[in-house]
Amino acid sequence: MTPAQRKYDEDLVLSLHNMAQWIAPRSRKVSDTLKLAADRLAALSSAALVEPAPQLDEHGEAVQPASTSDQAQPRQLEPMRD
């Protein structure tokens, strides 16, 4: 999960709680459902790991990690044909 996704989830949880509070005088059942949904979303969001922000180069592009020698696989050369 990216930091932006985490922030979106936090804003959504806050909105659901506000809506539950606003609708409570009209419908307790709907209010309780909104609170439950907000609590579950908050629990799921907090359990997800936040990915670190990508490193950017001087042009603002994401830096791709270089492969290491143990990740590189040797190329199989085909024998030359006459």
N, C-alpha and C positions, 0 to 999 in steps of 0.2 A: 504494500500500500504506500502510495506516495504521500508526502506531507499535505499536498493539496486535497487528496481524497480524504485524509483524516480530518482536515478543516471542514470539508463539505459535510461529512458525517456529524461532526460536532454542531454545525449550524442547523442541520436537519433535526437533530435531537432537541436542540433548543426550541426550534419552531414547533415541533410536535408537543412539547411540554406547554408552550404558550397557547397553542390551539386547544389543548386539553383543558387548560385553566379557563379559557374564554368560553368554551362550550359547556362546561360543567353545570351551570345553572339550568341549561336546557335539556341536557341528556347526560346523566351520570354514566350510563353504559358506554356511550361513545367516548366520553372523557377517559374512562378507565382503559378502554381499548387503545386510545392514543398514548396514554402513559405507559402501558405495557409495551407497545411497539417502540416507543422512544427508549425505554430501559433495555430492551433486547438489542436494539441497534447500537446503543452505547456499549453494551457488553461485547458484542461482536467486533465493533470497531477498536475497542481498547485491547482486544486479544490479538489483533493483527499486527505484525511487525511493520514498522515504518522504514521504508527503504531510504538510505542516505541519498542526499541530492547528488546528481552526477557531477563529475569534475568537468569543467569547460575549458577549452583551449582559448587562445587569444581571439579567435573569430566567433566565439560563443557556441561552438559545436561541442557535443559530448565527446569526451576522450574515450576511445576504445582501448581496453586493456590489451597489452601485447601478449602474444602467446609465449609460453616458456618452452624451454627445450624438451621437457618431459611431455608437453602437450603436442608438440610437433610430431607428425608421423612421416617417416621417410617415404619418398616417392618411389614407386616401382617403375624402373625404366624398361621399356620393351626392347628386345634385341633388334638390331638394325637388319633390314631385309635388303637383299641385293636385287 
